[in-house]
Amino acid sequence: MLLVREGIVLATWIWILIVIVVGLACAFGGFYGARRYMENYLKDNPPINEDQLRAMMLQMGQKPSQRKLHQMMNAMKQQSRKSK
């Protein structure tokens, strides 16, 4: 079966192939675009900060020193770098 439009004749299987290729291209583009957006978002808005860490330590009954907070924040940053 042939599809005719404005003088261009293409077989049905070519149209199906074009639709599949365009769909895959859009899926990959959307995936990588969303991934890049989330990486930038998490870089600008980290999931936990020093104030939240201080509050968590106080709830656990520990007295948070500045040194201990910096150690924990650096450990979390190194862990996030290793996972990338």
Distance bins in CASP14 RR format, pairs under 12 A and 6 or more apart:
PFRMAT RR
TARGET T0000
AUTHOR 0000-0000-0000
RMODE 2
METHOD distances of the structure
MODEL  1
1 9 0 0 0 0 0 1 0 0 0 0 0
1 10 0 0 0 0 0 1 0 0 0 0 0
1 11 1 0 0 1 0 0 0 0 0 0 0
1 12 1 0 1 0 0 0 0 0 0 0 0
1 13 0 0 0 0 1 0 0 0 0 0 0
1 14 0 0 0 0 0 1 0 0 0 0 0
1 15 0 0 0 0 0 1 0 0 0 0 0
1 16 0 0 0 0 0 1 0 0 0 0 0
2 8 0 0 0 0 0 1 0 0 0 0 0
2 9 1 0 1 0 0 0 0 0 0 0 0
2 10 1 0 0 1 0 0 0 0 0 0 0
2 11 1 0 0 1 0 0 0 0 0 0 0
2 12 1 0 0 1 0 0 0 0 0 0 0
2 13 0 0 0 0 0 1 0 0 0 0 0
2 14 0 0 0 0 1 0 0 0 0 0 0
2 15 0 0 0 0 0 1 0 0 0 0 0
3 9 1 0 0 1 0 0 0 0 0 0 0
3 10 1 0 1 0 0 0 0 0 0 0 0
3 11 1 0 0 1 0 0 0 0 0 0 0
3 12 1 0 0 1 0 0 0 0 0 0 0
3 13 0 0 0 0 0 1 0 0 0 0 0
3 14 0 0 0 0 1 0 0 0 0 0 0
3 15 1 0 0 1 0 0 0 0 0 0 0
3 16 0 0 0 0 0 1 0 0 0 0 0
3 18 0 0 0 0 0 1 0 0 0 0 0
4 10 0 0 0 0 1 0 0 0 0 0 0
4 11 0 0 0 0 0 1 0 0 0 0 0
4 12 0 0 0 0 0 1 0 0 0 0 0
4 15 0 0 0 0 0 1 0 0 0 0 0
5 15 0 0 0 0 0 1 0 0 0 0 0
8 14 0 0 0 0 0 1 0 0 0 0 0
8 15 0 0 0 0 0 1 0 0 0 0 0
9 15 0 0 0 0 0 1 0 0 0 0 0
10 16 0 0 0 0 0 1 0 0 0 0 0
10 17 0 0 0 0 1 0 0 0 0 0 0
10 18 0 0 0 0 1 0 0 0 0 0 0
10 19 0 0 0 0 0 1 0 0 0 0 0
11 17 0 0 0 0 1 0 0 0 0 0 0
11 18 0 0 0 0 0 1 0 0 0 0 0
12 18 0 0 0 0 0 1 0 0 0 0 0
12 19 0 0 0 0 0 1 0 0 0 0 0
13 19 0 0 0 0 0 1 0 0 0 0 0
13 20 0 0 0 0 0 1 0 0 0 0 0
14 20 0 0 0 0 0 1 0 0 0 0 0
14 21 0 0 0 0 0 1 0 0 0 0 0
15 21 0 0 0 0 0 1 0 0 0 0 0
15 22 0 0 0 0 0 1 0 0 0 0 0
16 22 0 0 0 0 0 1 0 0 0 0 0
16 23 0 0 0 0 0 1 0 0 0 0 0
17 23 0 0 0 0 0 1 0 0 0 0 0
17 24 0 0 0 0 0 1 0 0 0 0 0
18 24 0 0 0 0 0 1 0 0 0 0 0
18 25 0 0 0 0 0 1 0 0 0 0 0
19 25 0 0 0 0 0 1 0 0 0 0 0
19 26 0 0 0 0 0 1 0 0 0 0 0
20 26 0 0 0 0 0 1 0 0 0 0 0
20 27 0 0 0 0 0 1 0 0 0 0 0
21 27 0 0 0 0 0 1 0 0 0 0 0
21 28 0 0 0 0 0 1 0 0 0 0 0
22 28 0 0 0 0 0 1 0 0 0 0 0
22 29 0 0 0 0 0 1 0 0 0 0 0
23 29 0 0 0 0 1 0 0 0 0 0 0
23 30 0 0 0 0 0 1 0 0 0 0 0
23 31 0 0 0 0 0 1 0 0 0 0 0
24 30 0 0 0 0 0 1 0 0 0 0 0
24 31 0 0 0 0 0 1 0 0 0 0 0
25 31 0 0 0 0 0 1 0 0 0 0 0
25 32 0 0 0 0 0 1 0 0 0 0 0
26 32 0 0 0 0 0 1 0 0 0 0 0
26 33 0 0 0 0 0 1 0 0 0 0 0
27 33 0 0 0 0 0 1 0 0 0 0 0
27 34 0 0 0 0 0 1 0 0 0 0 0
28 34 0 0 0 0 0 1 0 0 0 0 0
28 35 0 0 0 0 0 1 0 0 0 0 0
29 35 0 0 0 0 1 0 0 0 0 0 0
29 36 0 0 0 0 1 0 0 0 0 0 0
29 37 0 0 0 0 0 1 0 0 0 0 0
30 36 0 0 0 0 1 0 0 0 0 0 0
30 37 0 0 0 0 1 0 0 0 0 0 0
30 38 0 0 0 0 0 1 0 0 0 0 0
31 37 0 0 0 0 0 1 0 0 0 0 0
31 38 0 0 0 0 0 1 0 0 0 0 0
32 38 0 0 0 0 0 1 0 0 0 0 0
32 39 0 0 0 0 0 1 0 0 0 0 0
33 39 0 0 0 0 1 0 0 0 0 0 0
33 40 0 0 0 0 0 1 0 0 0 0 0
33 41 0 0 0 0 0 1 0 0 0 0 0
34 40 0 0 0 0 0 1 0 0 0 0 0
34 41 0 0 0 0 0 1 0 0 0 0 0
35 41 0 0 0 0 0 1 0 0 0 0 0
35 42 0 0 0 0 0 1 0 0 0 0 0
35 84 0 0 0 0 0 1 0 0 0 0 0
36 42 0 0 0 0 0 1 0 0 0 0 0
36 43 0 0 0 0 0 1 0 0 0 0 0
37 43 0 0 0 0 0 1 0 0 0 0 0
37 44 0 0 0 0 0 1 0 0 0 0 0
38 44 0 0 0 0 0 1 0 0 0 0 0
38 45 0 0 0 0 0 1 0 0 0 0 0
38 47 0 0 0 0 0 1 0 0 0 0 0
39 45 0 0 0 0 0 1 0 0 0 0 0
39 46 0 0 0 0 0 1 0 0 0 0 0
39 80 0 0 0 0 0 1 0 0 0 0 0
39 83 0 0 0 0 0 1 0 0 0 0 0
39 84 0 0 0 0 1 0 0 0 0 0 0
41 47 0 0 0 0 0 1 0 0 0 0 0
42 48 0 0 0 0 0 1 0 0 0 0 0
42 77 0 0 0 0 0 1 0 0 0 0 0
42 80 0 0 0 0 1 0 0 0 0 0 0
42 83 0 0 0 0 0 1 0 0 0 0 0
42 84 0 0 0 0 0 1 0 0 0 0 0
43 77 0 0 0 0 0 1 0 0 0 0 0
43 80 0 0 0 0 1 0 0 0 0 0 0
43 81 0 0 0 0 0 1 0 0 0 0 0
43 84 0 0 0 0 0 1 0 0 0 0 0
46 52 0 0 0 0 1 0 0 0 0 0 0
46 53 0 0 0 0 0 1 0 0 0 0 0
46 73 0 0 0 0 1 0 0 0 0 0 0
46 76 0 0 0 0 1 0 0 0 0 0 0
46 77 0 0 0 0 1 0 0 0 0 0 0
46 80 0 0 0 0 1 0 0 0 0 0 0
47 53 0 0 0 0 0 1 0 0 0 0 0
47 73 0 0 0 0 0 1 0 0 0 0 0
47 76 0 0 0 0 1 0 0 0 0 0 0
47 77 0 0 0 0 0 1 0 0 0 0 0
47 79 0 0 0 0 0 1 0 0 0 0 0
47 80 0 0 0 0 1 0 0 0 0 0 0
48 54 0 0 0 0 0 1 0 0 0 0 0
48 55 0 0 0 0 0 1 0 0 0 0 0
48 56 0 0 0 0 1 0 0 0 0 0 0
48 57 0 0 0 0 0 1 0 0 0 0 0
48 69 0 0 0 0 0 1 0 0 0 0 0
48 72 0 0 0 0 1 0 0 0 0 0 0
48 73 0 0 0 0 1 0 0 0 0 0 0
48 75 0 0 0 0 0 1 0 0 0 0 0
48 76 1 0 0 1 0 0 0 0 0 0 0
48 77 0 0 0 0 0 1 0 0 0 0 0
48 79 0 0 0 0 0 1 0 0 0 0 0
48 80 0 0 0 0 0 1 0 0 0 0 0
49 55 0 0 0 0 0 1 0 0 0 0 0
49 56 0 0 0 0 0 1 0 0 0 0 0
49 69 0 0 0 0 0 1 0 0 0 0 0
49 72 0 0 0 0 0 1 0 0 0 0 0
49 73 0 0 0 0 1 0 0 0 0 0 0
49 76 0 0 0 0 0 1 0 0 0 0 0
49 77 0 0 0 0 0 1 0 0 0 0 0
50 56 0 0 0 0 0 1 0 0 0 0 0
50 57 0 0 0 0 0 1 0 0 0 0 0
50 64 0 0 0 0 1 0 0 0 0 0 0
50 65 0 0 0 0 0 1 0 0 0 0 0
50 66 0 0 0 0 1 0 0 0 0 0 0
50 68 0 0 0 0 0 1 0 0 0 0 0
50 69 1 0 1 0 0 0 0 0 0 0 0
50 70 0 0 0 0 1 0 0 0 0 0 0
50 71 0 0 0 0 0 1 0 0 0 0 0
50 72 0 0 0 0 1 0 0 0 0 0 0
50 73 1 0 0 1 0 0 0 0 0 0 0
50 74 0 0 0 0 0 1 0 0 0 0 0
50 76 0 0 0 0 0 1 0 0 0 0 0
50 77 0 0 0 0 0 1 0 0 0 0 0
51 57 0 0 0 0 0 1 0 0 0 0 0
51 58 0 0 0 0 0 1 0 0 0 0 0
51 64 0 0 0 0 0 1 0 0 0 0 0
51 69 0 0 0 0 1 0 0 0 0 0 0
51 73 0 0 0 0 0 1 0 0 0 0 0
52 58 0 0 0 0 0 1 0 0 0 0 0
52 59 0 0 0 0 0 1 0 0 0 0 0
52 64 0 0 0 0 0 1 0 0 0 0 0
52 69 0 0 0 0 0 1 0 0 0 0 0
52 72 0 0 0 0 0 1 0 0 0 0 0
52 73 0 0 0 0 0 1 0 0 0 0 0
52 76 0 0 0 0 0 1 0 0 0 0 0
53 59 0 0 0 0 0 1 0 0 0 0 0
53 60 0 0 0 0 0 1 0 0 0 0 0
53 62 0 0 0 0 0 1 0 0 0 0 0
53 64 1 0 0 1 0 0 0 0 0 0 0
53 65 0 0 0 0 0 1 0 0 0 0 0
53 66 0 0 0 0 0 1 0 0 0 0 0
53 68 0 0 0 0 1 0 0 0 0 0 0
53 69 1 0 1 0 0 0 0 0 0 0 0
53 70 0 0 0 0 1 0 0 0 0 0 0
53 71 0 0 0 0 0 1 0 0 0 0 0
53 72 1 0 1 0 0 0 0 0 0 0 0
53 73 1 0 0 1 0 0 0 0 0 0 0
53 74 0 0 0 0 0 1 0 0 0 0 0
53 75 0 0 0 0 0 1 0 0 0 0 0
53 76 0 0 0 0 1 0 0 0 0 0 0
54 60 0 0 0 0 0 1 0 0 0 0 0
54 61 0 0 0 0 0 1 0 0 0 0 0
54 62 0 0 0 0 1 0 0 0 0 0 0
54 63 0 0 0 0 1 0 0 0 0 0 0
54 64 1 0 1 0 0 0 0 0 0 0 0
54 65 0 0 0 0 1 0 0 0 0 0 0
54 66 0 0 0 0 1 0 0 0 0 0 0
54 68 0 0 0 0 1 0 0 0 0 0 0
54 69 1 0 0 1 0 0 0 0 0 0 0
54 70 0 0 0 0 0 1 0 0 0 0 0
54 72 0 0 0 0 1 0 0 0 0 0 0
54 73 0 0 0 0 0 1 0 0 0 0 0
55 61 0 0 0 0 0 1 0 0 0 0 0
55 62 0 0 0 0 0 1 0 0 0 0 0
55 64 0 0 0 0 1 0 0 0 0 0 0
55 69 0 0 0 0 0 1 0 0 0 0 0
56 62 0 0 0 0 1 0 0 0 0 0 0
56 64 0 0 0 0 1 0 0 0 0 0 0
56 68 0 0 0 0 0 1 0 0 0 0 0
56 69 0 0 0 0 0 1 0 0 0 0 0
56 72 0 0 0 0 1 0 0 0 0 0 0
56 76 0 0 0 0 0 1 0 0 0 0 0
57 63 1 0 0 1 0 0 0 0 0 0 0
57 64 1 0 1 0 0 0 0 0 0 0 0
57 65 0 0 0 0 1 0 0 0 0 0 0
57 66 0 0 0 0 0 1 0 0 0 0 0
57 68 1 0 0 1 0 0 0 0 0 0 0
57 69 1 0 0 1 0 0 0 0 0 0 0
57 71 0 0 0 0 0 1 0 0 0 0 0
57 72 0 0 0 0 1 0 0 0 0 0 0
57 73 0 0 0 0 0 1 0 0 0 0 0
58 64 1 0 0 1 0 0 0 0 0 0 0
58 65 0 0 0 0 0 1 0 0 0 0 0
58 69 0 0 0 0 0 1 0 0 0 0 0
60 68 0 0 0 0 0 1 0 0 0 0 0
62 68 1 0 0 1 0 0 0 0 0 0 0
62 69 0 0 0 0 0 1 0 0 0 0 0
62 72 0 0 0 0 0 1 0 0 0 0 0
63 69 0 0 0 0 0 1 0 0 0 0 0
64 70 0 0 0 0 0 1 0 0 0 0 0
64 71 0 0 0 0 0 1 0 0 0 0 0
64 72 0 0 0 0 1 0 0 0 0 0 0
64 73 0 0 0 0 0 1 0 0 0 0 0
65 71 0 0 0 0 1 0 0 0 0 0 0
65 72 0 0 0 0 0 1 0 0 0 0 0
66 72 0 0 0 0 0 1 0 0 0 0 0
66 73 0 0 0 0 0 1 0 0 0 0 0
67 73 0 0 0 0 0 1 0 0 0 0 0
67 74 0 0 0 0 0 1 0 0 0 0 0
68 74 0 0 0 0 0 1 0 0 0 0 0
68 75 0 0 0 0 0 1 0 0 0 0 0
69 75 0 0 0 0 0 1 0 0 0 0 0
69 76 0 0 0 0 0 1 0 0 0 0 0
70 76 0 0 0 0 0 1 0 0 0 0 0
70 77 0 0 0 0 0 1 0 0 0 0 0
71 77 0 0 0 0 0 1 0 0 0 0 0
71 78 0 0 0 0 0 1 0 0 0 0 0
72 78 0 0 0 0 0 1 0 0 0 0 0
72 79 0 0 0 0 0 1 0 0 0 0 0
73 79 0 0 0 0 0 1 0 0 0 0 0
73 80 0 0 0 0 0 1 0 0 0 0 0
74 80 0 0 0 0 0 1 0 0 0 0 0
74 81 0 0 0 0 0 1 0 0 0 0 0
75 81 0 0 0 0 0 1 0 0 0 0 0
75 82 0 0 0 0 0 1 0 0 0 0 0
76 82 0 0 0 0 0 1 0 0 0 0 0
76 83 0 0 0 0 0 1 0 0 0 0 0
77 83 0 0 0 0 0 1 0 0 0 0 0
77 84 0 0 0 0 0 1 0 0 0 0 0
78 84 0 0 0 0 0 1 0 0 0 0 0
END
